[in-house]
Amino acid sequence: MTIEEAALENKLNELDILRQSLEDRDRRIQELEKKAEILENLLTRAASVRVQYPQPQAQKLAPAPKRWSVR
């Protein structure tokens, strides 16, 4: 094996690693796009439902305990 053949094999291995990395990245991007689409659909459905949810009411605070006074 000559130096040129070794260099060529090394470069091909580097390119193969790069190709695999790009495929993994593209696959991950597609998965995230699917998840984003599902979330958008859920939000659209939730927004289209005209249900009035009760507004939270202010709650009275419990009275603070009285302190003993020492005389």
ZIGI-V870916 format. One record per pair of residues at least 12 apart in sequence whose C-alpha atoms are under 8 Angstrom apart, sorted by the first residue. I is the first residue (numbers start at 1). J is the second residue. Records with the same first field share a line. If there is no record, write none. Layout:
# ZIGI-V870916
I: J ; J
This chain:
# ZIGI-V870916
none
